[in-house]
């Protein structure tokens, strides 16, 4: 009896994380090939197809049904921002990360406000790209250090001369909302925040919406960057 149980334990393996299906859109074929090789060799991702323009992907999107899309900002025809908006409209649950050479803070902000789940520069270290993309699958946001710095600087600009309205807005943020904000800044998904605070996913969503409204922001990425841009703001532990 015990021998059989021991054999069962030896044969049991913890289930591996499911492989995420990915599509790539970039007009540089060598870059696409390099990214595809990186993802396929990781064992965590499987590249279903790669495309050199937005129209090519949109024509096959319904058949592919990917989990994650990596798209460039600048491409012939429709640009990456237009493609991002269409992808989010057709597949709301699709994770979309901009993988681009553009370090323009306007592009970064526009992508985030349009629903991007991340913004990574092409020069980012390959291991860090994989790490950030795995985080996206868990509900985290994907920003490399340079993108986070760009976003932080943009969000800090209007705060250089704090106004009475700014202070009153901060006073309106409740203890639970401050706790939620701190956990968002640490990269936690709604599910992990709910577990940490002992509340439901739905309640976390209510807090996130309240934070976006009170701080006049548009996304979780902006909330995370807002915390970095305002170190003087005391957040609940």
C-alpha positions in Angstrom: 0.0 0.0 0.0 2.7 2.5 1.0 4.9 1.4 -2.0 2.0 2.1 -4.3 1.4 5.6 -2.7 5.1 6.4 -3.0 5.1 5.4 -6.7 2.1 7.6 -7.3 3.9 10.6 -5.6 7.0 9.9 -7.8 4.9 9.9 -11.0 3.1 13.1 -10.1 4.3 16.4 -11.6 2.9 19.9 -11.0 1.0 21.0 -14.1 3.1 23.3 -16.3 1.8 26.8 -17.1 -0.3 26.7 -20.3 1.4 27.9 -23.5 0.2 31.3 -24.7 -0.6 31.8 -28.4 1.1 34.9 -29.9 0.9 36.9 -33.1 3.6 39.4 -34.2 3.1 42.5 -36.4 6.2 44.3 -37.6 7.4 45.3 -41.0 11.0 44.1 -40.4 11.2 40.4 -41.2 14.5 39.7 -39.4 13.2 41.3 -36.3 10.0 39.2 -36.4 12.1 36.1 -36.9 14.3 36.9 -33.9 11.3 37.6 -31.6 9.5 34.5 -32.8 12.6 32.3 -32.1 12.9 33.9 -28.6 9.2 33.2 -27.8 9.1 29.7 -29.2 12.2 28.6 -27.4 11.0 29.9 -24.1 8.5 27.1 -23.8 5.9 29.6 -22.4 4.8 31.1 -25.8 3.9 29.7 -29.2 3.9 32.1 -32.2 0.9 31.3 -34.3 1.8 33.7 -37.2 3.7 36.9 -37.9 2.7 39.7 -40.2 4.3 42.7 -41.9 1.2 45.0 -41.6 -2.0 45.5 -39.7 -4.3 44.5 -42.6 -2.7 41.1 -42.9 -3.4 40.3 -39.2 -6.9 41.7 -39.2 -7.8 39.5 -42.1 -6.9 36.3 -40.1 -7.7 37.4 -36.6 -10.9 35.5 -36.2 -9.3 32.2 -37.3 -6.2 32.6 -35.1 -7.8 33.8 -31.8 -4.5 34.6 -30.1 -3.9 35.3 -26.4 -1.3 38.0 -27.0 -0.4 40.3 -29.8 3.0 42.1 -30.1 2.8 45.0 -32.5 5.1 47.8 -33.7 4.1 51.5 -33.5 5.3 52.5 -37.0 4.3 50.3 -40.0 3.2 50.9 -43.6 -0.5 51.5 -43.9 -2.3 51.6 -40.6 0.0 52.4 -37.7 0.3 50.4 -34.5 -2.0 52.7 -32.5 -4.9 52.2 -35.0 -4.3 48.4 -34.9 -4.3 48.4 -31.1 -7.7 50.1 -31.0 -9.2 47.6 -33.6 -7.7 44.6 -31.8 -9.2 45.7 -28.5 -12.6 46.3 -30.1 -12.8 42.9 -31.8 -11.1 40.8 -29.0 -11.5 42.6 -25.7 -9.7 39.9 -23.7 -6.7 39.9 -26.0 -3.5 41.2 -24.4 -1.7 43.7 -26.6 1.8 44.9 -26.0 3.6 47.5 -28.1 7.1 46.3 -29.0 8.6 49.3 -30.7 11.7 51.5 -31.3 9.7 54.7 -30.5 10.7 56.3 -27.2 8.3 59.2 -27.8 6.3 59.9 -24.6 3.3 61.0 -26.7 3.2 57.6 -28.4 3.6 55.8 -25.1 0.7 57.8 -23.5 -1.5 57.4 -26.5 -1.0 53.6 -26.5 -1.7 53.3 -22.8 -4.9 55.4 -23.1 -6.0 53.2 -26.0 -5.8 50.1 -23.9 -2.3 48.7 -24.4 -1.2 46.1 -21.8 2.4 47.1 -22.1 5.0 49.2 -24.0 8.5 47.7 -24.5 11.3 49.1 -26.4 13.0 46.9 -29.0 16.4 47.4 -27.4 15.1 45.8 -24.1 17.1 42.8 -22.9 15.6 39.6 -24.3 15.2 38.0 -20.8 13.4 41.1 -19.5 11.0 41.0 -22.5 10.1 37.4 -21.7 9.7 38.3 -18.0 7.5 41.2 -18.8 5.3 39.2 -21.2 4.8 36.4 -18.7 3.7 39.1 -16.3 1.1 40.4 -18.8 -0.4 36.9 -19.0 -1.0 37.1 -15.2 -2.7 40.5 -15.5 0.4 42.7 -14.8 1.5 45.6 -17.0 4.6 45.4 -19.2 6.9 48.4 -19.0 10.7 48.4 -19.2 12.6 50.9 -17.1 12.9 53.5 -19.8 9.2 53.4 -20.7 8.3 53.7 -17.0 10.6 56.7 -16.7 9.0 58.4 -19.8 5.5 57.8 -18.4 6.5 59.0 -15.0 7.9 62.2 -16.4 4.8 62.9 -18.4 2.5 62.4 -15.4 4.8 64.5 -13.3 4.6 67.6 -15.6 1.2 68.9 -14.5 2.1 68.2 -10.8 5.1 70.5 -10.7 2.9 73.2 -9.1 0.3 71.3 -7.0 -3.1 73.0 -6.9 -5.7 73.0 -4.1 -7.8 70.8 -6.4 -5.0 68.3 -6.6 -4.8 68.1 -2.8 -8.5 67.8 -2.4 -8.6 65.0 -4.9 -6.0 63.1 -2.9 -8.0 63.6 0.3 -10.9 61.9 -1.5 -9.0 58.7 -1.9 -10.1 56.2 0.7 -7.8 53.8 2.7 -8.8 50.8 0.6 -8.2 52.8 -2.6 -4.7 53.7 -1.4 -4.0 50.1 -0.6 -5.2 49.1 -4.0 -3.1 51.8 -5.7 0.0 50.6 -3.9 -0.5 47.0 -5.0 -1.2 48.2 -8.6 2.1 50.0 -8.5 3.8 46.8 -7.4 2.5 45.1 -10.5 -0.3 43.0 -9.0 -3.3 41.9 -11.0 -6.9 42.4 -9.8 -7.1 38.8 -8.7 -3.9 39.0 -6.7 -5.0 42.3 -5.1 -8.3 40.8 -4.1 -6.5 37.9 -2.5 -4.1 40.3 -0.7 -6.8 42.5 0.7 -9.4 39.7 1.3 -12.0 41.2 -1.0 -13.7 40.1 -4.3 -12.4 40.8 -7.8 -15.5 42.9 -8.4 -14.7 45.1 -5.4 -11.1 45.7 -6.7 -12.6 46.8 -10.0 -14.8 49.3 -8.2 -11.7 50.7 -6.4 -9.7 50.9 -9.7 -12.5 52.7 -11.5 -12.7 55.2 -8.6 -9.0 55.8 -8.7 -9.1 56.4 -12.4 -11.9 58.9 -12.0 -10.4 60.7 -9.0 -6.9 61.0 -10.5 -8.2 61.7 -14.1 -6.3 58.8 -15.5 -7.2 56.2 -18.1 -5.5 52.9 -17.3 -3.7 50.7 -14.7 -0.4 51.6 -16.4 -1.0 55.2 -15.7 -2.0 54.5 -12.1 1.3 52.6 -11.6 3.3 55.4 -13.2 1.4 58.0 -11.2 2.6 56.4 -7.9 6.2 56.7 -9.2 5.6 60.3 -10.2 4.3 61.3 -6.8 6.6 59.7 -4.2 5.4 62.4 -1.7 1.9 60.7 -1.6 1.5 58.4 1.4 0.0 55.1 0.5 -1.4 52.6 3.0 0.7 49.6 3.7 
